[in-house]
Each structure stands twice: as C-alpha cells, then as structure tokens.
Amino acid sequence: MAQTSLLLRLNCREYKNWMKAGYCLQILQSRLQGFIDSEMKTFHRHLTANISRAGGPQRQRCQCRAKGKQFHPNCPVCMKLKELILLHHNNRNGEIHWGNCDPSLWPTQYWEVAKVYLPRGHTNSKGPQQCDAAAILNLINSCDHFNVSNISKVREVIKCRNDLMHSSDMKVSSSWLSSFGQKLQELISELGHVPNLKKESDQIKKVLSSDWSVKDLSLHEVDGFGAEPDGGENVYIGNSSLDGLSLNELEIQLVNQLLEEIYLEKEENGALSEEDQDAVIKMKTFLTENKDLLSVFQEDLEKLEHLLN
C-alpha cells in the first residue's frame, strides 16, 4: 500500500529531514499568501494612482508584449508603469523576468504587476495562492514596498529553499535542518507585523523537533504527528496547520516542486549541465524504485528520459 511505502521511506533520517523542511516552508507560505495578496493590491493602487495623478494618457488596444528578460514598451502607459515598477525593484539593474507578465494588463490586474517581482516560470500564476514559498519570498525580497528592515533574513531562507530543491537525492543533514530552523525563526521575527505569522513559530519548532520515526507499520504511527490512515491510501498529519494535508500529498507536492526546478533549468539554459544531468538520473532512479510514486509521476519519468536524450 502507498502509506506503507511512504513510511518505509521515512526510515531514512535525511529523507525525513528533507520532507520536514519542505513542510515548514508550506506552513510559511500558507501564512504569507493572504498578506501578499493584500499588500500587492495596495501597491498596485499606489502605482495606478500615480498614473492618474500625472494625467496619464488613455490607451486603446495596447499591443505591448514582454519576452523573457526583455521588455521594450511601445505605449506611454506601459512606459510610465515600467518606470514606476523599476523604481520599486530592488534588482532593477539585474535579472528581471518581464516575460512572467502581460504588460497590457498592468493598469487593471494587480497580479500582473506582482509577477515582475517573481522568479522565472510564473507566467500562468493568477495570484499568491498559486505561489510556493520561494516565489513569495522572492517577491518580498525584490519589491521595496515591503520595506523589510533586514532583508538578509529573507534571502537566507530563499537560499535554504534553493538548497532543498536542488538536493537531487532529496536528503539533507540534521545539522542543515537545525540551521534552517534557526533562519526560519529569525525570518518570522523579522516579519512580526504579518498577521498570525508568529503563531506558526511553535508549530515549526514542533515539526523540526519531532523524530518522525515509524513505530509500527501495521498501525501507521509516526512519532510526533499521530499520523492515521484515512481508510484508503493516505496518512494524515495530526494537528496540521495545513488543514487536511496528508503525508502522501505533502511528499507528492515536494517531489513535484523538485521536478519543476529541473524543467525550469532546462528551459532557461537550453541544455543540461553535468549537475543537472546527475539530478535527472537520480530522480529517475528514485521514481523507478518507489512504485507508489511512479504511478503518480509516470509522465514525468518519460519527460526525464527525454531530457537525457
């Protein structure tokens, strides 16, 4: 059964560490999404009000399009909004993924503006609820509207997240996990003004301190979480801050994020580096050896095979 396969994987301490770190990022993102939604709407009103106060020209059938890291506006409104967006961009002289957004929608859709501050690969994003922790933290890092006093605390967690998603064997050491937990707590303190975020501090500590040891496969008990089968294929995490999340679903989400990282690297660079090829081979082996996951990611296994050819 699927839950038995998962619980057997949890016998590997480094794999458990990888999953626990991913779960903590899920907790973080769930508490930041509403805050991001509200703040970016406020930011959008500020930008569009500037256009109105300046007597910005009315435009009809704007044809401005962005591609990749390039955007050369053709209409006065897009020119002005690009100027304002860059004015508030902490990386205005660096890499900006203009292709994430549709500039013609900037005046009316707040999230099209927000996507300028996101990493690559968010063209189809419709709002913060579709963003993972990396996207949300990069938005906070890139847009000075958030006015974070010590931005390094945000960047340190972004780096940890990237380390996690670039761990091709899906394993991290206990020392890494401990350092990650400390950086998460420092970030939560830095973002103390975010509603309800501090409440998650104890939950994150509980996740990181729990052993997740498999006590009895017949009972499907996992130390620290009181995991219980639902009568089907899932094992649910007791007292989860993400209502209804199962360990199986969490694992699938994390594996899917890692796969998306691989695909984005290929799309961005055109060819796989030796490191990326190694990641693809390891992911193929992992899926092949874990039949329960292979049934979910069969199409991805074929895509990974194609990447190596």
Short mmCIF file of the C-alpha atoms (twelve columns), coordinates in Angstrom:
data_MODEL
# 
_entry.id   MODEL 
# 
loop_
_atom_site.group_PDB 
_atom_site.id 
_atom_site.type_symbol 
_atom_site.label_atom_id 
_atom_site.label_alt_id 
_atom_site.label_comp_id 
_atom_site.label_asym_id 
_atom_site.label_seq_id 
_atom_site.Cartn_x 
_atom_site.Cartn_y 
_atom_site.Cartn_z 
_atom_site.pdbx_PDB_model_num 
ATOM 1   C CA . MET A 1   0.000  0.000  0.000   1 
ATOM 2   C CA . ALA A 2   1.093  3.579  -0.626  1 
ATOM 3   C CA . GLN A 3   1.245  4.543  3.022   1 
ATOM 4   C CA . THR A 4   3.473  1.569  3.832   1 
ATOM 5   C CA . SER A 5   5.895  2.599  1.077   1 
ATOM 6   C CA . LEU A 6   5.983  6.146  2.395   1 
ATOM 7   C CA . LEU A 7   6.551  5.080  5.978   1 
ATOM 8   C CA . LEU A 8   9.399  2.866  4.855   1 
ATOM 9   C CA . ARG A 9   10.987 5.890  3.175   1 
ATOM 10  C CA . LEU A 10  10.668 7.747  6.459   1 
ATOM 11  C CA . ASN A 11  13.154 5.296  7.946   1 
ATOM 12  C CA . CYS A 12  15.840 7.362  6.197   1 
ATOM 13  C CA . ARG A 13  16.669 10.268 8.522   1 
ATOM 14  C CA . GLU A 14  17.989 12.550 5.756   1 
ATOM 15  C CA . TYR A 15  14.861 11.990 3.664   1 
ATOM 16  C CA . LYS A 16  12.692 12.806 6.679   1 
ATOM 17  C CA . ASN A 17  14.719 15.982 7.135   1 
ATOM 18  C CA . TRP A 18  14.051 16.924 3.519   1 
ATOM 19  C CA . MET A 19  10.319 16.411 3.947   1 
ATOM 20  C CA . LYS A 20  10.173 18.261 7.277   1 
ATOM 21  C CA . ALA A 21  11.960 21.274 5.814   1 
ATOM 22  C CA . GLY A 22  9.565  21.271 2.879   1 
ATOM 23  C CA . TYR A 23  6.612  21.069 5.241   1 
ATOM 24  C CA . CYS A 24  7.882  24.068 7.230   1 
ATOM 25  C CA . LEU A 25  8.057  26.065 4.011   1 
ATOM 26  C CA . GLN A 26  4.462  25.029 3.305   1 
ATOM 27  C CA . ILE A 27  3.457  26.415 6.704   1 
ATOM 28  C CA . LEU A 28  5.304  29.659 5.980   1 
ATOM 29  C CA . GLN A 29  3.772  30.149 2.559   1 
ATOM 30  C CA . SER A 30  0.253  29.443 3.797   1 
ATOM 31  C CA . ARG A 31  0.543  32.256 6.335   1 
ATOM 32  C CA . LEU A 32  2.131  34.732 3.918   1 
ATOM 33  C CA . GLN A 33  -0.261 34.316 0.987   1 
ATOM 34  C CA . GLY A 34  -3.078 36.449 2.398   1 
ATOM 35  C CA . PHE A 35  -0.619 39.139 3.469   1 
ATOM 36  C CA . ILE A 36  0.946  39.210 -0.010  1 
ATOM 37  C CA . ASP A 37  -2.466 39.454 -1.650  1 
ATOM 38  C CA . SER A 38  -3.462 42.472 0.441   1 
ATOM 39  C CA . GLU A 39  -0.121 44.268 0.150   1 
ATOM 40  C CA . MET A 40  0.213  43.846 -3.597  1 
ATOM 41  C CA . LYS A 41  -3.289 45.201 -4.134  1 
ATOM 42  C CA . THR A 42  -2.302 48.249 -2.086  1 
ATOM 43  C CA . PHE A 43  0.917  48.592 -4.072  1 
ATOM 44  C CA . HIS A 44  -0.996 48.321 -7.357  1 
ATOM 45  C CA . ARG A 45  -3.393 51.089 -6.302  1 
ATOM 46  C CA . HIS A 46  -0.377 53.266 -5.477  1 
ATOM 47  C CA . LEU A 47  1.156  52.733 -8.921  1 
ATOM 48  C CA . THR A 48  -2.030 53.301 -10.883 1 
ATOM 49  C CA . ALA A 49  -2.867 56.378 -8.796  1 
ATOM 50  C CA . ASN A 50  0.460  57.854 -9.866  1 
ATOM 51  C CA . ILE A 51  -0.530 57.350 -13.476 1 
ATOM 52  C CA . SER A 52  -3.879 59.053 -12.866 1 
ATOM 53  C CA . ARG A 53  -2.381 61.995 -10.977 1 
ATOM 54  C CA . ALA A 54  0.110  62.513 -13.752 1 
ATOM 55  C CA . GLY A 55  -2.730 62.730 -16.211 1 
ATOM 56  C CA . GLY A 56  -1.587 59.555 -17.895 1 
ATOM 57  C CA . PRO A 57  -2.917 59.126 -21.412 1 
ATOM 58  C CA . GLN A 58  -5.739 56.766 -22.150 1 
ATOM 59  C CA . ARG A 59  -4.621 53.844 -24.239 1 
ATOM 60  C CA . GLN A 60  -6.608 51.660 -26.532 1 
ATOM 61  C CA . ARG A 61  -5.699 48.159 -27.654 1 
ATOM 62  C CA . CYS A 62  -2.263 48.131 -26.093 1 
ATOM 63  C CA . GLN A 63  -0.024 45.751 -28.030 1 
ATOM 64  C CA . CYS A 64  2.949  45.809 -25.648 1 
ATOM 65  C CA . ARG A 65  4.447  42.384 -25.026 1 
ATOM 66  C CA . ALA A 66  7.292  41.173 -22.858 1 
ATOM 67  C CA . LYS A 67  9.530  38.223 -23.627 1 
ATOM 68  C CA . GLY A 68  11.975 36.559 -21.289 1 
ATOM 69  C CA . LYS A 69  14.167 39.166 -19.633 1 
ATOM 70  C CA . GLN A 70  13.328 41.847 -22.195 1 
ATOM 71  C CA . PHE A 71  10.550 44.415 -22.366 1 
ATOM 72  C CA . HIS A 72  10.513 47.458 -24.626 1 
ATOM 73  C CA . PRO A 73  7.165  49.250 -24.185 1 
ATOM 74  C CA . ASN A 74  5.515  50.977 -27.112 1 
ATOM 75  C CA . CYS A 75  2.735  52.915 -25.384 1 
ATOM 76  C CA . PRO A 76  3.029  55.795 -22.876 1 
ATOM 77  C CA . VAL A 77  1.175  53.988 -20.081 1 
ATOM 78  C CA . CYS A 78  3.427  50.928 -20.227 1 
ATOM 79  C CA . MET A 79  6.459  53.187 -20.386 1 
ATOM 80  C CA . LYS A 80  5.386  55.005 -17.228 1 
ATOM 81  C CA . LEU A 81  4.383  51.849 -15.362 1 
ATOM 82  C CA . LYS A 82  7.651  50.157 -16.272 1 
ATOM 83  C CA . GLU A 83  9.477  53.169 -14.873 1 
ATOM 84  C CA . LEU A 84  7.482  53.006 -11.629 1 
ATOM 85  C CA . ILE A 85  7.846  49.235 -11.301 1 
ATOM 86  C CA . LEU A 86  11.611 49.527 -11.720 1 
ATOM 87  C CA . LEU A 87  11.719 52.362 -9.220  1 
ATOM 88  C CA . HIS A 88  10.452 49.926 -6.578  1 
ATOM 89  C CA . HIS A 89  12.512 46.927 -7.785  1 
ATOM 90  C CA . ASN A 90  15.474 46.024 -5.600  1 
ATOM 91  C CA . ASN A 91  17.132 44.330 -8.567  1 
ATOM 92  C CA . ARG A 92  16.407 46.970 -11.200 1 
ATOM 93  C CA . ASN A 93  19.892 46.668 -12.698 1 
ATOM 94  C CA . GLY A 94  19.925 42.879 -12.611 1 
ATOM 95  C CA . GLU A 95  17.871 39.980 -13.887 1 
ATOM 96  C CA . ILE A 96  14.132 40.702 -14.216 1 
ATOM 97  C CA . HIS A 97  11.761 38.195 -15.755 1 
ATOM 98  C CA . TRP A 98  9.444  40.510 -17.680 1 
ATOM 99  C CA . GLY A 99  8.088  37.525 -19.585 1 
ATOM 100 C CA . ASN A 100 6.211  36.441 -16.454 1 
ATOM 101 C CA . CYS A 101 3.572  39.093 -17.097 1 
ATOM 102 C CA . ASP A 102 1.311  40.715 -19.685 1 
ATOM 103 C CA . PRO A 103 2.039  44.472 -19.503 1 
ATOM 104 C CA . SER A 104 -1.210 45.329 -21.276 1 
ATOM 105 C CA . LEU A 105 -2.992 44.165 -18.096 1 
ATOM 106 C CA . TRP A 106 -0.913 46.214 -15.659 1 
ATOM 107 C CA . PRO A 107 -3.473 49.024 -15.216 1 
ATOM 108 C CA . THR A 108 -6.292 46.650 -14.257 1 
ATOM 109 C CA . GLN A 109 -4.787 43.473 -12.782 1 
ATOM 110 C CA . TYR A 110 -2.596 43.791 -9.715  1 
ATOM 111 C CA . TRP A 111 -1.029 40.355 -10.023 1 
ATOM 112 C CA . GLU A 112 0.365  41.116 -13.488 1 
ATOM 113 C CA . VAL A 113 2.431  43.817 -11.775 1 
ATOM 114 C CA . ALA A 114 3.417  41.466 -8.947  1 
ATOM 115 C CA . LYS A 115 4.753  38.902 -11.426 1 
ATOM 116 C CA . VAL A 116 7.526  41.297 -12.471 1 
ATOM 117 C CA . TYR A 117 8.997  40.741 -8.997  1 
ATOM 118 C CA . LEU A 118 8.748  36.939 -9.177  1 
ATOM 119 C CA . PRO A 119 11.374 34.432 -10.360 1 
ATOM 120 C CA . ARG A 120 11.097 32.853 -13.797 1 
ATOM 121 C CA . GLY A 121 8.355  30.376 -14.549 1 
ATOM 122 C CA . HIS A 122 5.307  32.246 -13.209 1 
ATOM 123 C CA . THR A 123 3.625  33.200 -16.484 1 
ATOM 124 C CA . ASN A 124 0.453  31.307 -15.606 1 
ATOM 125 C CA . SER A 125 0.289  32.415 -11.977 1 
ATOM 126 C CA . LYS A 126 -3.045 34.058 -11.119 1 
ATOM 127 C CA . GLY A 127 -2.332 35.090 -7.534  1 
ATOM 128 C CA . PRO A 128 -0.363 34.330 -4.356  1 
ATOM 129 C CA . GLN A 129 -2.409 31.213 -3.670  1 
ATOM 130 C CA . GLN A 130 -0.636 29.635 -6.641  1 
ATOM 131 C CA . CYS A 131 2.817  30.601 -5.379  1 
ATOM 132 C CA . ASP A 132 5.181  28.491 -3.325  1 
ATOM 133 C CA . ALA A 133 7.389  29.822 -0.551  1 
ATOM 134 C CA . ALA A 134 10.228 30.607 -2.974  1 
ATOM 135 C CA . ALA A 135 8.032  32.828 -5.143  1 
ATOM 136 C CA . ILE A 136 6.529  34.645 -2.161  1 
ATOM 137 C CA . LEU A 137 9.894  35.254 -0.507  1 
ATOM 138 C CA . ASN A 138 11.435 36.425 -3.781  1 
ATOM 139 C CA . LEU A 139 8.564  38.876 -4.179  1 
ATOM 140 C CA . ILE A 140 9.231  40.294 -0.709  1 
ATOM 141 C CA . ASN A 141 12.941 40.423 -1.489  1 
ATOM 142 C CA . SER A 142 12.505 42.160 -4.860  1 
ATOM 143 C CA . CYS A 143 9.802  44.741 -4.095  1 
ATOM 144 C CA . ASP A 144 10.713 47.587 -1.741  1 
ATOM 145 C CA . HIS A 145 7.028  48.131 -0.933  1 
ATOM 146 C CA . PHE A 146 7.516  45.576 1.855   1 
ATOM 147 C CA . ASN A 147 10.224 47.688 3.488   1 
ATOM 148 C CA . VAL A 148 11.861 44.801 5.365   1 
ATOM 149 C CA . SER A 149 14.474 46.245 7.722   1 
ATOM 150 C CA . ASN A 150 16.863 43.287 7.474   1 
ATOM 151 C CA . ILE A 151 16.347 41.829 4.014   1 
ATOM 152 C CA . SER A 152 19.181 39.343 4.570   1 
ATOM 153 C CA . LYS A 153 16.808 37.291 6.751   1 
ATOM 154 C CA . VAL A 154 14.562 36.809 3.730   1 
ATOM 155 C CA . ARG A 155 17.467 35.967 1.453   1 
ATOM 156 C CA . GLU A 156 18.878 33.384 3.839   1 
ATOM 157 C CA . VAL A 157 15.623 31.413 3.803   1 
ATOM 158 C CA . ILE A 158 15.446 31.728 -0.002  1 
ATOM 159 C CA . LYS A 159 18.917 30.186 -0.167  1 
ATOM 160 C CA . CYS A 160 17.840 27.367 2.144   1 
ATOM 161 C CA . ARG A 161 14.826 26.691 -0.010  1 
ATOM 162 C CA . ASN A 162 17.001 26.572 -3.132  1 
ATOM 163 C CA . ASP A 163 19.388 24.178 -1.397  1 
ATOM 164 C CA . LEU A 164 16.410 21.992 -0.538  1 
ATOM 165 C CA . MET A 165 15.023 21.928 -4.074  1 
ATOM 166 C CA . HIS A 166 18.445 21.378 -5.618  1 
ATOM 167 C CA . SER A 167 19.085 18.368 -3.420  1 
ATOM 168 C CA . SER A 168 18.756 15.801 -6.182  1 
ATOM 169 C CA . ASP A 169 18.774 12.877 -3.752  1 
ATOM 170 C CA . MET A 170 16.136 14.584 -1.589  1 
ATOM 171 C CA . LYS A 171 18.226 14.350 1.545   1 
ATOM 172 C CA . VAL A 172 19.555 16.971 3.959   1 
ATOM 173 C CA . SER A 173 21.607 16.523 7.118   1 
ATOM 174 C CA . SER A 174 20.329 17.130 10.631  1 
ATOM 175 C CA . SER A 175 22.834 19.973 11.063  1 
ATOM 176 C CA . TRP A 176 21.469 21.632 7.924   1 
ATOM 177 C CA . LEU A 177 17.919 21.216 9.233   1 
ATOM 178 C CA . SER A 178 18.850 22.799 12.557  1 
ATOM 179 C CA . SER A 179 20.418 25.807 10.822  1 
ATOM 180 C CA . PHE A 180 17.379 26.093 8.559   1 
ATOM 181 C CA . GLY A 181 15.058 26.112 11.573  1 
ATOM 182 C CA . GLN A 182 17.014 28.946 13.173  1 
ATOM 183 C CA . LYS A 183 16.857 31.005 9.997   1 
ATOM 184 C CA . LEU A 184 13.113 30.415 9.741   1 
ATOM 185 C CA . GLN A 185 12.597 31.674 13.281  1 
ATOM 186 C CA . GLU A 186 14.695 34.764 12.552  1 
ATOM 187 C CA . LEU A 187 12.616 35.452 9.458   1 
ATOM 188 C CA . ILE A 188 9.374  35.103 11.411  1 
ATOM 189 C CA . SER A 189 10.687 37.632 13.915  1 
ATOM 190 C CA . GLU A 190 11.641 39.966 11.070  1 
ATOM 191 C CA . LEU A 191 8.129  39.687 9.636   1 
ATOM 192 C CA . GLY A 192 6.443  40.102 13.011  1 
ATOM 193 C CA . HIS A 193 3.920  42.535 11.532  1 
ATOM 194 C CA . VAL A 194 2.384  39.831 9.315   1 
ATOM 195 C CA . PRO A 195 -0.966 38.780 10.859  1 
ATOM 196 C CA . ASN A 196 -0.905 35.377 12.571  1 
ATOM 197 C CA . LEU A 197 2.613  34.506 11.376  1 
ATOM 198 C CA . LYS A 198 4.108  34.359 14.875  1 
ATOM 199 C CA . LYS A 199 1.532  31.727 15.812  1 
ATOM 200 C CA . GLU A 200 3.296  29.327 13.441  1 
ATOM 201 C CA . SER A 201 6.636  29.604 15.260  1 
ATOM 202 C CA . ASP A 202 5.760  26.870 17.753  1 
ATOM 203 C CA . GLN A 203 4.303  24.658 15.017  1 
ATOM 204 C CA . ILE A 204 7.525  24.886 13.014  1 
ATOM 205 C CA . LYS A 205 9.575  24.072 16.110  1 
ATOM 206 C CA . LYS A 206 7.381  21.041 16.706  1 
ATOM 207 C CA . VAL A 207 7.854  19.812 13.140  1 
ATOM 208 C CA . LEU A 208 11.627 20.173 13.298  1 
ATOM 209 C CA . SER A 209 11.972 18.528 16.721  1 
ATOM 210 C CA . SER A 210 9.701  15.551 16.009  1 
ATOM 211 C CA . ASP A 211 11.526 12.351 15.159  1 
ATOM 212 C CA . TRP A 212 9.010  11.035 12.611  1 
ATOM 213 C CA . SER A 213 10.174 7.538  13.466  1 
ATOM 214 C CA . VAL A 214 7.987  4.712  12.266  1 
ATOM 215 C CA . LYS A 215 6.704  2.973  15.388  1 
ATOM 216 C CA . ASP A 216 4.535  0.274  13.897  1 
ATOM 217 C CA . LEU A 217 3.849  -0.176 10.198  1 
ATOM 218 C CA . SER A 218 0.662  -2.112 10.951  1 
ATOM 219 C CA . LEU A 219 -0.696 0.881  12.865  1 
ATOM 220 C CA . HIS A 220 0.852  3.528  10.616  1 
ATOM 221 C CA . GLU A 221 2.015  5.656  13.520  1 
ATOM 222 C CA . VAL A 222 4.630  8.360  13.039  1 
ATOM 223 C CA . ASP A 223 6.200  9.868  16.141  1 
ATOM 224 C CA . GLY A 224 5.255  13.482 16.758  1 
ATOM 225 C CA . PHE A 225 2.299  13.595 14.393  1 
ATOM 226 C CA . GLY A 226 -0.137 10.841 15.283  1 
ATOM 227 C CA . ALA A 227 -0.469 10.028 11.600  1 
ATOM 228 C CA . GLU A 228 -3.525 7.971  10.811  1 
ATOM 229 C CA . PRO A 229 -4.736 6.239  7.644   1 
ATOM 230 C CA . ASP A 230 -7.998 7.503  6.183   1 
ATOM 231 C CA . GLY A 231 -9.153 4.016  5.265   1 
ATOM 232 C CA . GLY A 232 -7.609 4.419  1.830   1 
ATOM 233 C CA . GLU A 233 -4.111 5.266  0.675   1 
ATOM 234 C CA . ASN A 234 -3.341 8.402  2.688   1 
ATOM 235 C CA . VAL A 235 -1.754 9.019  6.065   1 
ATOM 236 C CA . TYR A 236 -2.814 12.297 7.618   1 
ATOM 237 C CA . ILE A 237 -0.768 14.575 9.828   1 
ATOM 238 C CA . GLY A 238 -2.487 15.213 13.126  1 
ATOM 239 C CA . ASN A 239 -2.802 18.832 14.304  1 
ATOM 240 C CA . SER A 240 -1.529 20.115 10.959  1 
ATOM 241 C CA . SER A 241 -1.657 23.851 10.290  1 
ATOM 242 C CA . LEU A 242 -2.484 22.922 6.701   1 
ATOM 243 C CA . ASP A 243 -5.960 21.500 7.136   1 
ATOM 244 C CA . GLY A 244 -6.474 18.080 5.627   1 
ATOM 245 C CA . LEU A 245 -2.912 17.646 4.362   1 
ATOM 246 C CA . SER A 246 -1.656 14.098 4.275   1 
ATOM 247 C CA . LEU A 247 1.929  12.933 4.375   1 
ATOM 248 C CA . ASN A 248 1.388  11.392 0.945   1 
ATOM 249 C CA . GLU A 249 0.116  14.655 -0.503  1 
ATOM 250 C CA . LEU A 250 2.976  16.589 1.062   1 
ATOM 251 C CA . GLU A 251 5.519  14.221 -0.445  1 
ATOM 252 C CA . ILE A 252 3.923  14.477 -3.889  1 
ATOM 253 C CA . GLN A 253 3.910  18.281 -3.704  1 
ATOM 254 C CA . LEU A 254 7.589  18.386 -2.772  1 
ATOM 255 C CA . VAL A 255 8.640  15.915 -5.466  1 
ATOM 256 C CA . ASN A 256 6.616  17.904 -7.985  1 
ATOM 257 C CA . GLN A 257 8.410  21.122 -6.975  1 
ATOM 258 C CA . LEU A 258 11.765 19.441 -7.460  1 
ATOM 259 C CA . LEU A 259 10.707 18.240 -10.909 1 
ATOM 260 C CA . GLU A 260 9.587  21.752 -11.835 1 
ATOM 261 C CA . GLU A 261 13.030 23.051 -10.842 1 
ATOM 262 C CA . ILE A 262 14.629 20.580 -13.249 1 
ATOM 263 C CA . TYR A 263 12.311 21.594 -16.098 1 
ATOM 264 C CA . LEU A 264 12.924 25.305 -15.491 1 
ATOM 265 C CA . GLU A 265 16.687 24.789 -15.548 1 
ATOM 266 C CA . LYS A 266 16.371 23.075 -18.929 1 
ATOM 267 C CA . GLU A 267 14.072 25.798 -20.268 1 
ATOM 268 C CA . GLU A 268 16.337 28.567 -19.003 1 
ATOM 269 C CA . ASN A 269 19.665 27.143 -20.168 1 
ATOM 270 C CA . GLY A 270 18.657 25.115 -23.200 1 
ATOM 271 C CA . ALA A 271 20.885 22.215 -22.187 1 
ATOM 272 C CA . LEU A 272 21.506 20.290 -19.003 1 
ATOM 273 C CA . SER A 273 24.733 20.815 -17.107 1 
ATOM 274 C CA . GLU A 274 26.533 17.780 -15.682 1 
ATOM 275 C CA . GLU A 275 24.998 18.605 -12.312 1 
ATOM 276 C CA . ASP A 276 21.508 18.788 -13.850 1 
ATOM 277 C CA . GLN A 277 22.020 15.509 -15.691 1 
ATOM 278 C CA . ASP A 278 23.016 13.885 -12.413 1 
ATOM 279 C CA . ALA A 279 19.841 15.284 -10.818 1 
ATOM 280 C CA . VAL A 280 17.719 13.826 -13.624 1 
ATOM 281 C CA . ILE A 281 19.348 10.398 -13.300 1 
ATOM 282 C CA . LYS A 282 18.853 10.372 -9.528  1 
ATOM 283 C CA . MET A 283 15.215 11.419 -9.874  1 
ATOM 284 C CA . LYS A 284 14.585 8.684  -12.454 1 
ATOM 285 C CA . THR A 285 16.122 6.104  -10.132 1 
ATOM 286 C CA . PHE A 286 14.085 7.344  -7.167  1 
ATOM 287 C CA . LEU A 287 10.794 7.159  -9.047  1 
ATOM 288 C CA . THR A 288 11.603 3.771  -10.539 1 
ATOM 289 C CA . GLU A 289 12.466 2.314  -7.139  1 
ATOM 290 C CA . ASN A 290 9.313  3.681  -5.475  1 
ATOM 291 C CA . LYS A 291 6.411  2.239  -7.410  1 
ATOM 292 C CA . ASP A 292 3.758  4.136  -5.452  1 
ATOM 293 C CA . LEU A 293 5.266  7.452  -6.598  1 
ATOM 294 C CA . LEU A 294 5.909  6.142  -10.095 1 
ATOM 295 C CA . SER A 295 2.166  5.654  -10.534 1 
ATOM 296 C CA . VAL A 296 1.733  9.400  -9.899  1 
ATOM 297 C CA . PHE A 297 4.735  10.627 -11.875 1 
ATOM 298 C CA . GLN A 298 4.750  8.230  -14.851 1 
ATOM 299 C CA . GLU A 299 4.540  11.083 -17.365 1 
ATOM 300 C CA . ASP A 300 7.376  12.877 -15.585 1 
ATOM 301 C CA . LEU A 301 9.539  9.773  -15.817 1 
ATOM 302 C CA . GLU A 302 9.077  9.876  -19.582 1 
ATOM 303 C CA . LYS A 303 9.914  13.598 -19.646 1 
ATOM 304 C CA . LEU A 304 13.070 12.974 -17.627 1 
ATOM 305 C CA . GLU A 305 14.096 10.253 -20.073 1 
ATOM 306 C CA . HIS A 306 13.564 12.700 -22.929 1 
ATOM 307 C CA . LEU A 307 15.773 15.296 -21.236 1 
ATOM 308 C CA . LEU A 308 18.699 12.891 -21.271 1 
ATOM 309 C CA . ASN A 309 18.373 12.130 -24.996 1 
# 
